[in-house]
Amino acid sequence: MNGKPKRSGPYARAWFWLFVAWTALGLSLLALAIYLFVAPLAVSWFSAEDRDGPVPTISLIGGLTNPEEGVGAASPAPDEPLPIPHWRRYARDFSDPLQRPRVAVIVVDLGLSSAATRATFERMPPDVTLSFNPYGDKTRDWMAQARRSGHEVLLDLPMEPRSTVEGDPGPRALRTQFGSQQNLDSLAWILGRGEEAIGLVASMGSRFLASPSDIGPILDEIASRGLIFVDNGSGGRRKPQGPADQGQSPLVFSETPIDDKLASAQAIDARLVRVEQVATARGAAIVIARPFPVSLERLEAWIAALEAKGLVLAPVSAAARSLDAEDETAERAAPE
């Protein structure tokens, strides 16, 4: 009884640490039980596959597929809806209650020049479609940025021209001297540069596009992946016969590109007038332009005046739907 507080002995401290150890062990066992028994039940209950069927996955070369699809996969029953094609899944929302003729603008060859690509982002509204050169070091990053800005995106598809005067399409270009498999391998590589692309636009290709035996397998592969193909018309304007013309993937033709390295503002304006006439006559038209400063300047002014002319700017998916429907109507009306 000397007035000092009684100190805890070693036994009290041992009991305290034993209590802590047992508590930690109990919590660990509880977590293990949740992991082994409760979590699998929750995953099964909320599984999208159990609720809504197989979950779509994006393939590495641009198509949207389900796990069951592939070689030997059963076709949907006649009363089942067809799977939504890739281009529709990534299409920009568009509606025009006035049903005006649609004009789609595609700026191609982006991603090689950072300055030209940034200028296009700054000057073109979201309804302008942007197409990226597959050889760019930052193609994937540029495409992601374009998507975040609201643009639909395409990939340029380099093809063999008739003459080297037209330019060099690069090492992955589709060529008539290659076999089908080599060209399909190049196509796969190009599609792998950007899974968000809703399709491809022909780059050069006056020789390759004019060869049905060479372009046919490529169009079939593009169609099987649910992608749009925009033909620049350099090889003629013949619709294919076969799978590429029987699916849900539009094959559409653009007007002659409005520019080149020597094009003047007056020449570009004259070509844009021609585009207006085509859109009014057919219900839609597609413009291809390059990111030259004069092209962006004239396009910016022209787009601002479209509404006053009774036309509407549309993403390429919306113009493609209109042109594809117009082609089908014309084919049904044509005499046999």
DAQUI-V572001 format. One record per helix or strand of 3 or more residues. SS is the DSSP state (A for helix, B for strand). FROM is the first residue (numbers start at 1). TO is the last residue. If there is no record, write none. Layout:
ss=SS from=FROM to=TO
ss=SS from=FROM to=TO
This chain:
ss=A from=10 to=46
ss=A from=48 to=52
ss=A from=86 to=89
ss=B from=101 to=110
ss=A from=114 to=123
ss=B from=129 to=132
ss=A from=139 to=148
ss=B from=153 to=159
ss=A from=164 to=166
ss=A from=180 to=191
ss=B from=199 to=204
ss=A from=212 to=224
ss=B from=228 to=231
ss=A from=243 to=245
ss=B from=251 to=253
ss=A from=265 to=282
ss=B from=284 to=290
ss=A from=293 to=305
ss=A from=307 to=309
ss=B from=311 to=313
ss=A from=316 to=333
